Amino acid sequence: MGRSRAVNHSAEEDPSQSRSKRKRTASNLENLEAATSGQGMSEGKKALYHCNYCNKDISGKIRIKCACCSDFDLCVECFSVGAEVYPHKSNHSYRVMDNLSFPLFCSDWNADEEILLLEGIEMYGLANWNEVAEHVGTKSKSRCIEHYNTIYMNSPCFPLPDMSHVMGKNREELLAMARGHGEATKGSGTVNASAGAGKRTSSIVQSDKGGDGIKIEEFEIEYDNDAEQLLADMEFKDADTDPERELKLRVLRIYSKRLDERKRRKDFILERNLLYTDPFEQGLSPEEKEICRRYRVFMRFHTKEEHEELLKTVIEEHRIRRRIEDLQEARAAGCRTSADAERYIEQKRKREAEENARRVKDNVQPGPSGKFLQRANHLKGDPDVGGATGKDSSSTCGGLGIGNVDDWDVTGHFGADLLSDAEKRLCTEIRVLPVHYLSMLEKLSVEVLNGHIAQKSDAHRLFNVEPSKVDRVYDMLLKKGIGQP
């Protein structure tokens, strides 16, 4: 049952610009006869149907539908005198449309309301029940949802309703009426879609202004956003063979499963509150937050409480491992008491913060474990530990306070207070800054403890420096009791 047009007596005017005849406002069908003129129709309650010629309300009455024109209805009186409105002609084929104000599947829903419900869902989608209820006009949002789930979604003939328990008229009459309606409304899809699009645009603007996007549980891009393309061009026809009909029903079942998965994911996002910042992550470091993000893939296998407990355990394990690594590094640096280790770790973090600030200021590329590459060294082309060089050490370290190669003193540099006298002499002899020496020492200690270095030559591949310098640092590590000669 398509939408009919309002009265249009001008032969030049495009009928597609006329008003839609079916409206969404509920009214008593017996009391709608009073609205007979165009002015009365616009000022009073809107009729579900009206004559395209005299504009009289014909809701709930027998009317004549043109089989050639799109959405064109006439009252019996106008039809009897051969009324014509461009492009309708009096010699066009026609159908007699009966009164549909009778119960179909349940006593409180008439057949015309069933059609309005399905039209509203087709126009606005299953999620926009406010617009669907407004389109039906006589039912609330909750009643529309309940009726659709009961009659259609839970039907043993899903996606079709159960036609074995219809009320009011027999099945043959209903099928004949539905067949005539399907043929008559083929050409009206474009007009209906444009009218629905205008309504949706207005609703979307209002929702955005009111901040109702989350409230209606809608996302700009849904999961499996192209699922509807599967049904875009599918149409059930009377000429379909049984295999074709079965294939189309199977497509509908596939589409239904895809919608179920979309709803499951949407409900999961809303239930786990993933649209907002997790309070658990507010007090975590950036590194710990990244760990939490990597573990989100396991959320679907846990309840909310189980996943939070898992994250707490993982973060605690991460902190313990980090603490062990810091203590191992402090021990490799020569610390023997917990106080020395705490002081070393604190100074290391302070040193790293200052180095990061300097890198940002000097536009230097940072590296892991306190190592960095300085642009001056890259321009010289002589690699050293973390970017320091031996031949060009004067130019490299000039900005760090070292003026001459022959006058190499590491006492005033970062990390020098953590070195013993022997280590300071070693740094002076091999011309390596304390921070670079500590980085080498840390790397060698970790590799030795992990069993990756069995002899001195195995350490050469770890650093892009002269092997002799690596050998001297490795010898110092042996003196500390770590490693094998």
C-alpha positions in Angstrom: 0.0 0.0 0.0 1.9 3.0 -1.3 1.7 6.6 -0.3 -0.8 8.7 -2.2 -0.4 12.3 -3.4 -2.2 15.4 -2.3 -4.6 17.2 -4.7 -2.8 18.7 -7.6 -5.1 20.4 -10.2 -2.3 22.0 -12.2 -1.3 20.0 -15.3 2.1 21.5 -15.4 3.2 20.9 -11.8 5.3 17.9 -11.2 3.3 15.3 -9.1 6.4 14.2 -7.3 6.4 17.6 -5.5 2.9 17.0 -4.0 2.5 16.1 -0.4 2.5 12.5 0.8 -1.0 11.3 1.5 -0.4 8.8 4.2 0.4 10.6 7.4 1.7 9.3 10.7 -0.8 10.9 13.1 -3.4 8.7 14.8 -7.0 9.6 14.6 -10.4 8.1 14.8 -11.2 6.9 11.3 -14.9 7.7 11.8 -14.2 11.4 12.7 -11.9 12.2 9.9 -14.6 12.9 7.3 -14.8 16.5 8.5 -11.4 17.4 7.0 -12.5 17.6 3.3 -10.5 20.6 2.0 -6.8 21.1 1.5 -6.8 23.8 4.2 -8.7 21.7 6.6 -6.4 18.8 6.0 -3.3 20.8 6.8 -4.7 22.5 9.9 -6.6 19.6 11.5 -5.6 16.1 12.1 -3.9 14.4 9.2 -5.7 11.6 7.3 -4.1 8.3 6.5 -5.5 8.5 2.9 -7.2 11.2 0.9 -8.5 11.5 -2.6 -6.0 12.9 -5.0 -8.7 15.0 -6.8 -11.1 16.4 -4.1 -8.7 15.9 -1.2 -11.4 14.2 0.9 -10.4 11.9 3.6 -11.0 8.3 2.5 -9.2 6.6 5.4 -11.0 3.4 6.4 -13.2 3.5 3.3 -13.3 1.7 0.0 -11.1 3.6 -2.5 -9.9 3.3 -6.1 -6.1 2.9 -6.7 -4.8 3.5 -10.1 -2.7 0.6 -11.4 -0.7 2.7 -13.9 0.1 5.8 -11.8 2.3 5.8 -8.8 0.6 6.4 -5.5 -2.7 7.6 -6.9 -6.1 7.1 -5.1 -9.6 8.4 -5.8 -12.7 8.3 -3.8 -15.7 6.4 -5.3 -17.5 9.6 -6.1 -14.6 11.2 -8.1 -13.9 7.9 -9.8 -17.6 7.5 -10.9 -17.4 10.8 -12.8 -14.1 10.1 -14.5 -12.0 12.6 -12.6 -8.5 13.2 -14.1 -5.4 14.8 -12.5 -2.2 14.8 -14.6 -0.7 12.3 -15.3 -3.7 10.1 -14.4 -6.3 9.4 -17.1 -9.8 8.0 -16.6 -9.1 5.0 -18.9 -6.2 3.7 -16.7 -6.5 0.3 -15.1 -7.5 0.4 -11.5 -8.0 -1.7 -8.3 -10.6 -1.5 -5.7 -8.9 -1.2 -2.3 -11.0 -2.5 0.6 -11.1 -1.1 4.2 -8.1 -2.6 6.1 -9.3 -1.5 9.6 -9.7 -5.0 10.8 -7.4 -7.2 13.1 -4.9 -9.4 11.3 -2.6 -11.2 13.7 -3.9 -9.8 17.1 -7.0 -8.0 18.2 -5.3 -4.6 19.0 -3.4 -4.3 15.7 -5.3 -3.7 12.4 -4.0 -4.7 9.0 -3.3 -1.1 8.0 -1.3 -0.6 11.1 0.7 -3.7 10.3 1.5 -2.2 6.9 2.5 1.1 8.4 4.8 -0.7 10.9 6.6 -2.6 8.1 6.8 0.6 6.0 8.3 2.5 8.9 10.9 -0.2 9.6 11.8 -0.2 5.9 12.2 3.6 5.9 14.0 4.2 9.2 15.6 0.9 10.1 15.1 -1.4 13.2 17.1 0.9 15.5 14.9 4.1 15.0 11.8 3.0 16.8 10.7 6.5 17.6 10.4 7.3 13.9 8.7 4.0 13.3 6.1 4.6 16.0 5.5 8.1 14.7 5.0 6.6 11.2 2.4 4.1 12.6 0.7 6.9 14.5 -1.5 4.8 16.7 1.0 2.9 18.7 3.8 3.8 21.1 7.5 2.9 20.6 7.4 0.0 23.2 4.2 -1.5 21.6 5.8 -1.4 18.2 8.9 -3.2 19.4 6.9 -5.8 21.3 4.6 -6.4 18.4 7.4 -6.8 15.9 9.3 -9.2 18.1 6.2 -11.3 18.9 4.7 -11.5 15.4 7.7 -11.4 13.1 11.0 -12.1 14.9 9.6 -15.0 17.0 7.5 -16.4 14.2 8.0 -20.1 13.3 8.0 -18.9 9.7 10.7 -16.2 10.3 11.2 -13.8 8.6 7.5 -14.1 7.6 4.7 -14.0 10.1 2.6 -17.1 10.9 -0.2 -16.9 8.4 -2.0 -19.9 9.8 -3.6 -17.9 12.7 -4.8 -14.8 10.8 -7.9 -13.0 12.0 -10.6 -11.1 10.1 -10.1 -12.4 6.5 -9.0 -15.7 5.0 -5.5 -16.3 3.7 -6.6 -16.2 0.0 -8.0 -12.7 0.3 -5.0 -11.4 2.2 -2.5 -12.8 -0.3 -4.5 -11.4 -3.2 -4.5 -7.9 -1.6 -0.7 -8.2 -0.8 0.0 -9.2 -4.4 -1.9 -6.2 -5.7 -0.1 -3.9 -3.3 3.3 -5.1 -4.3 2.7 -4.5 -8.0 1.2 -1.0 -7.3 4.0 0.3 -5.2 7.0 -0.7 -7.3 7.3 2.8 -8.7 6.9 4.6 -5.5 10.1 3.4 -3.8 12.2 6.5 -4.9 9.7 9.0 -3.6 9.3 7.2 -0.3 13.0 6.9 0.1 13.5 10.6 -0.5 10.8 11.5 2.0 12.3 9.2 4.5 15.8 10.5 3.9 14.6 14.1 4.6 12.9 13.0 7.8 16.1 11.1 8.9 18.3 14.1 8.1 16.2 16.3 10.4 16.2 13.7 13.1 20.0 13.2 12.9 20.6 16.9 13.2 18.4 17.1 16.2 20.1 14.1 17.8 23.6 15.6 17.2 22.5 18.8 18.8 21.0 17.1 21.8 23.8 14.6 22.3 21.5 11.6 21.8 23.9 9.6 19.7 25.0 7.4 22.6 21.6 7.3 24.2 20.0 5.6 21.1 22.9 3.2 21.0 23.9 4.1 17.4 27.3 4.4 15.9 28.4 6.4 12.9 30.0 3.3 11.4 28.5 0.0 12.6 30.3 -3.4 12.7 29.8 -5.1 9.3 28.5 -1.8 8.0 27.8 -3.2 4.5 25.6 -6.1 5.6 22.5 -4.4 4.2 24.1 -4.5 0.7 23.2 -8.2 0.6 19.5 -7.4 0.5 19.7 -4.2 -1.5 18.4 -5.7 -4.8 16.6 -8.8 -3.5 12.9 -9.0 -4.1 10.4 -11.8 -3.6 8.2 -12.4 -6.7 5.3 -14.6 -7.4 7.1 -16.1 -10.3 10.0 -17.3 -8.1 10.6 -21.0 -8.2 11.0 -23.0 -5.0 14.8 -23.1 -5.2 14.9 -19.4 -5.8 12.6 -18.7 -2.9 14.7 -21.0 -0.6 17.9 -19.2 -1.7 16.4 -15.8 -0.8 15.2 -17.1 2.6 18.7 -18.4 3.2 20.1 -15.0 2.4 17.7 -13.5 4.9 18.9 -16.0 7.6 22.5 -15.1 6.8 21.7 -11.4 7.1 19.9 -12.1 10.4 23.0 -13.8 11.8 25.2 -10.8 10.8 22.8 -8.5 12.5 23.0 -10.7 15.6 26.7 -10.4 15.6 26.5 -6.6 15.1 24.2 -6.3 18.1 26.4 -8.6 20.2 29.4 -6.4 19.6 27.5 -3.2 20.2 26.0 -4.6 23.5 29.5 -5.7 24.5 31.0 -2.2 23.9 28.2 -0.6 25.9 28.3 -3.2 28.7 32.0 -2.9 29.1 31.9 0.9 28.9 34.5 1.0 26.1 33.3 4.4 24.9 34.9 6.1 27.9 38.3 6.0 29.6 38.7 3.0 31.9 39.1 4.2 35.5 41.6 1.4 36.1 44.0 2.9 33.5 44.0 6.4 34.9 46.8 5.8 37.4 49.0 3.8 35.1 52.1 4.8 33.2 52.0 5.0 29.3 53.9 1.6 29.1 51.3 0.0 31.4 48.4 1.5 29.5 49.9 0.0 26.3 49.9 -3.4 28.0 46.3 -3.0 28.9 45.4 -2.1 25.3 47.1 -5.3 24.1 45.1 -7.4 26.4 41.8 -6.1 25.2 41.5 -8.9 22.7 40.9 -11.3 25.6 38.0 -9.3 27.0 35.4 -11.4 25.1 36.5 -14.5 26.9 36.2 -13.0 30.4 33.6 -11.3 32.5 34.2 -7.7 33.4 35.5 -8.7 36.9 37.7 -11.5 35.5 39.3 -9.2 33.0 40.0 -6.5 35.6 41.6 -9.1 37.8 43.7 -10.3 34.9 44.9 -6.8 34.2 45.8 -6.3 37.8 47.9 -9.5 37.8 49.6 -8.6 34.5 50.5 -5.1 35.7 51.8 -6.4 39.0 53.9 -8.9 37.2 55.2 -6.2 34.9 56.2 -4.0 37.8 58.0 -6.9 39.5 59.9 -7.7 36.4 60.8 -4.1 35.9 62.0 -3.9 39.5 64.1 -7.0 39.1 65.7 -5.5 35.9 66.5 -2.3 37.8 68.1 -4.2 40.6 70.1 -6.3 38.2 71.3 -3.2 36.5 72.2 -1.6 39.8 74.1 -4.6 40.8 76.0 -4.7 37.5 76.9 -1.0 38.2 78.5 -1.9 41.4 75.7 -1.3 44.0 75.9 -3.7 46.9 73.1 -2.5 49.3 69.5 -1.6 48.7 70.1 2.0 49.6 72.8 2.2 46.9 70.5 0.5 44.4 67.6 2.9 45.2 70.0 5.9 44.8 71.3 4.5 41.5 67.8 3.9 40.1 66.7 7.3 41.1 69.7 9.0 39.5 69.2 6.9 36.4 65.6 8.0 36.0 66.6 11.6 36.6 69.4 11.2 34.1 67.0 9.7 31.5 64.5 12.5 32.0 67.2 15.1 31.5 68.5 13.3 28.4 65.1 13.1 27.0 64.6 16.8 27.5 67.9 17.5 25.9 67.1 15.3 22.9 63.8 17.2 22.4 65.7 20.5 22.6 68.5 19.4 20.3 66.3 17.4 17.9 68.2 14.2 18.6 66.7 10.8 17.9 66.3 8.8 21.2 67.2 5.2 21.6 66.4 2.4 24.1 68.1 2.1 27.5 69.4 5.6 27.7 71.3 5.4 24.4 71.0 8.1 21.8 72.4 9.1 18.5 73.7 12.7 18.2 73.5 14.5 14.9 77.1 15.7 15.1 78.4 12.2 15.2 76.3 11.1 12.3 77.7 13.9 10.2 81.2 12.9 11.1 80.4 9.2 10.2 82.4 7.7 13.0 80.2 5.4 15.1 80.7 4.9 18.8 78.7 3.7 21.7 75.2 5.1 21.3 76.6 7.6 18.8 79.8 8.8 20.6 83.1 8.5 18.7 86.7 8.2 19.5 88.3 10.3 16.7 85.8 13.1 16.8 85.2 13.0 20.5 86.3 16.6 21.0 83.6 17.9 18.6 81.0 15.4 19.9 81.6 16.2 23.5 82.3 19.9 23.1 78.6 20.6 23.8 78.8 18.3 26.8 81.7 20.2 28.4 84.8 18.4 27.0 87.1 20.7 25.2 90.1 18.6 24.1 90.8 15.0 23.3 94.0 15.1 25.4 92.1 16.6 28.3 89.4 13.9 28.7 87.8 14.2 32.1 84.5 12.4 32.9 84.2 13.6 36.4 81.5 16.2 35.7 79.3 14.2 33.4 76.1 12.3 34.1 76.7 9.0 35.8 80.3 9.7 36.8 79.3 9.7 40.5 78.1 6.1 40.0 81.5 4.8 38.8 84.4 3.6 40.8 87.9 5.2 40.2 88.9 2.2 38.1 85.8 2.7 35.9 86.5 6.4 35.6 90.0 5.7 34.4 88.7 3.1 31.9 86.2 5.7 30.5 89.0 8.2 30.2 91.3 5.7 28.4 88.8 4.4 25.9 87.2 7.9 25.6 83.6 6.8 26.5 81.2 8.9 28.4 79.9 7.4 31.7 76.3 7.1 30.5 77.5 5.2 27.5 79.7 3.0 29.6 76.8 2.2 31.9 74.6 1.4 28.9 77.3 -1.0 27.6 77.7 -2.6 31.0 73.9 -3.0 31.3 73.6 -4.6 27.9 76.5 -7.0 28.5 75.2 -8.0 32.0 71.7 -8.8 30.6 73.1 -10.9 27.7 75.5 -12.8 30.0 72.8 -13.6 32.5 70.5 -14.7 29.7 73.2 -17.1 28.4 73.7 -15.3 25.0 77.4 -14.5 25.6 79.7 -17.4 26.4 83.0 -15.7 25.6 84.4 -12.2 25.0 84.1 -12.3 21.2 80.4 -12.9 21.4 80.0 -9.4 22.7 81.5 -7.6 19.7 78.2 -7.9 17.6 76.2 -6.1 20.2 77.8 -2.7 19.7 78.9 -0.7 16.7 82.2 0.3 18.2 85.8 -0.8 18.1 86.1 -4.4 19.4 89.0 -3.2 21.7 86.6 -0.9 23.6 84.1 -3.8 24.0 86.9 -6.0 25.3 87.9 -3.4 27.9 84.4 -3.1 29.2 83.9 -6.9 29.2 87.1 -7.2 31.2 85.7 -4.8 33.8 82.5 -7.0 33.9 84.7 -10.0 34.6 86.3 -8.2 37.5 82.8 -7.7 39.0 82.2 -11.5 38.9 79.9 -11.6 35.9 80.7 -13.4 32.7 83.2 -15.9 31.4 86.7 -15.1 30.0 
